[in-house]
Amino acid sequence: MTASDPPPEHGFPLNEYNPHAWIVGDPQIGEGTWIGAFTVIDGSGGLTIGAGCDISAGAHIYTHSTVRRCVSQRSYPSVDREPTRLGDAVFVGANATIMMGVTIGDQAVVAAGAVVAKDVAARTIVAGIPATRVGTVAVDGDDVQLIYD
């Protein structure tokens, strides 16, 4: 065991991104992506995270939902699953939640604490519950501007 490995009683499966992140299923994660501690990365329904993304501490990305199964008292027998996709260079703020079936375009920004239930266009900033557009991202080489509506 190395210093970065979780202790055996931790319970999280080992992953190459963060010993304190819970990564399940088989998500496709692009090169150079960083995943913070205390995140939930659910690849059980098909998850693609592009290259160069930052997934901040406490963020949750889902590809499944048990809502229908739960509220039907298990009469609805299935766990719903839909693929979720994050493009390249997407920033996900601390404690943000991305729901199943959502697509987030390249270079988009999801603000801390946002709950994303609908698709987000490339170079768009979203915030709030539910997440809504609050601005755009302008990138010209190393000149990066976050332009708020």
C-alpha positions as CSV (number, residue, x, y, z in Angstrom):
1,M,0.0,0.0,0.0
2,T,1.3,3.5,-0.9
3,A,0.6,6.7,0.9
4,S,-2.1,7.6,-1.7
5,D,-4.0,4.3,-1.4
6,P,-7.1,4.3,0.8
7,P,-6.8,2.3,4.0
8,P,-8.3,-1.2,3.6
9,E,-11.4,-0.3,5.7
10,H,-12.1,2.7,3.3
11,G,-14.3,0.6,1.0
12,F,-13.7,2.5,-2.2
13,P,-12.4,0.5,-5.2
14,L,-8.9,1.6,-6.1
15,N,-8.7,4.0,-9.1
16,E,-5.9,6.0,-10.7
17,Y,-7.5,9.4,-10.1
18,N,-8.0,9.9,-6.4
19,P,-8.0,7.4,-3.6
20,H,-11.0,9.2,-2.0
21,A,-13.2,9.1,-5.1
22,W,-15.8,6.5,-5.7
23,I,-15.7,5.4,-9.4
24,V,-18.0,2.6,-10.4
25,G,-18.8,0.9,-13.7
26,D,-16.5,1.5,-16.6
27,P,-16.4,5.2,-17.3
28,Q,-14.3,6.4,-20.3
29,I,-12.1,9.2,-18.9
30,G,-9.9,11.3,-21.1
31,E,-6.2,12.0,-20.7
32,G,-5.3,14.8,-18.3
33,T,-8.6,14.7,-16.4
34,W,-8.4,15.5,-12.7
35,I,-10.9,14.1,-10.2
36,G,-11.1,15.5,-6.7
37,A,-11.7,13.8,-3.4
38,F,-15.2,12.7,-2.2
39,T,-16.6,12.5,-5.8
40,V,-19.0,10.0,-7.1
41,I,-18.3,9.0,-10.7
42,D,-21.1,6.6,-11.8
43,G,-20.2,4.8,-15.0
44,S,-22.8,2.1,-14.6
45,G,-25.0,3.4,-17.4
46,G,-22.3,4.7,-19.8
47,L,-20.2,7.6,-18.9
48,T,-17.7,9.5,-21.1
49,I,-15.6,12.3,-19.6
50,G,-13.4,14.1,-22.1
51,A,-9.7,15.1,-21.9
52,G,-8.4,17.8,-19.6
53,C,-11.5,18.1,-17.4
54,D,-11.4,19.1,-13.7
55,I,-14.0,17.4,-11.5
56,S,-13.9,19.2,-8.2
57,A,-14.3,17.8,-4.7
58,G,-17.7,16.4,-3.8
59,A,-19.1,16.5,-7.3
60,H,-21.4,13.7,-8.4
61,I,-21.9,12.5,-11.9
62,Y,-24.7,10.0,-12.4
63,T,-25.8,7.6,-15.2
64,H,-28.6,5.9,-13.2
65,S,-31.7,6.7,-11.2
66,T,-33.8,4.6,-8.8
67,V,-36.6,7.1,-8.5
68,R,-39.3,5.1,-10.4
69,R,-38.3,1.9,-8.7
70,C,-38.5,3.5,-5.3
71,V,-41.7,5.5,-5.5
72,S,-43.5,2.5,-7.1
73,Q,-42.5,0.4,-4.0
74,R,-40.5,-1.8,-6.4
75,S,-43.5,-2.4,-8.8
76,Y,-41.3,-0.7,-11.4
77,P,-38.5,-3.4,-11.3
78,S,-35.7,-1.6,-13.0
79,V,-32.9,0.9,-12.3
80,D,-33.1,3.5,-15.1
81,R,-29.8,4.1,-16.9
82,E,-28.8,6.6,-19.6
83,P,-25.4,7.6,-20.8
84,T,-23.9,10.9,-19.6
85,R,-21.2,12.8,-21.5
86,L,-18.8,15.5,-20.6
87,G,-16.8,17.0,-23.5
88,D,-13.2,18.1,-23.4
89,A,-11.9,20.7,-20.9
90,V,-15.1,20.8,-18.9
91,F,-14.9,22.3,-15.4
92,V,-17.2,20.9,-12.7
93,G,-17.3,22.9,-9.5
94,A,-17.3,21.6,-6.0
95,N,-20.4,19.7,-4.9
96,A,-22.1,20.0,-8.3
97,T,-24.4,17.2,-9.4
98,I,-24.8,16.1,-13.0
99,M,-27.8,13.9,-13.6
100,M,-28.1,10.8,-15.9
101,G,-28.5,11.4,-19.6
102,V,-27.0,14.9,-19.7
103,T,-24.4,16.0,-22.2
104,I,-22.1,18.9,-21.4
105,G,-20.3,20.5,-24.3
106,D,-16.5,21.2,-24.6
107,Q,-15.1,24.0,-22.4
108,A,-18.3,24.4,-20.4
109,V,-18.3,25.5,-16.7
110,V,-20.6,24.0,-14.1
111,A,-20.6,26.2,-11.0
112,A,-20.2,24.9,-7.5
113,G,-23.3,23.4,-6.1
114,A,-25.2,23.4,-9.4
115,V,-27.6,20.5,-10.3
116,V,-27.5,19.9,-14.0
117,A,-30.6,18.1,-15.3
118,K,-30.5,19.3,-19.0
119,D,-27.8,19.5,-21.7
120,V,-25.3,22.3,-21.5
121,A,-23.9,23.8,-24.7
122,A,-20.1,24.1,-25.3
123,R,-18.5,27.2,-23.7
124,T,-21.5,27.9,-21.5
125,I,-21.4,28.6,-17.8
126,V,-24.3,27.2,-15.7
127,A,-25.2,27.7,-12.1
128,G,-28.0,27.0,-9.7
129,I,-30.7,24.5,-8.9
130,P,-31.7,23.5,-11.5
131,A,-28.7,24.7,-13.4
132,T,-29.3,27.5,-15.9
133,R,-27.1,29.5,-18.2
134,V,-25.5,32.4,-16.5
135,G,-22.7,33.2,-19.0
136,T,-20.3,32.1,-21.7
137,V,-16.6,31.1,-21.9
138,A,-14.3,32.9,-24.4
139,V,-11.0,31.3,-25.1
140,D,-8.3,32.8,-27.3
141,G,-5.0,31.0,-26.7
142,D,-4.1,31.7,-23.0
143,D,-6.7,34.6,-22.8
144,V,-9.7,33.1,-21.0
145,Q,-12.7,35.2,-20.2
146,L,-15.8,34.1,-18.2
147,I,-18.5,36.5,-19.5
148,Y,-21.5,36.6,-17.2
149,D,-25.0,37.5,-18.6
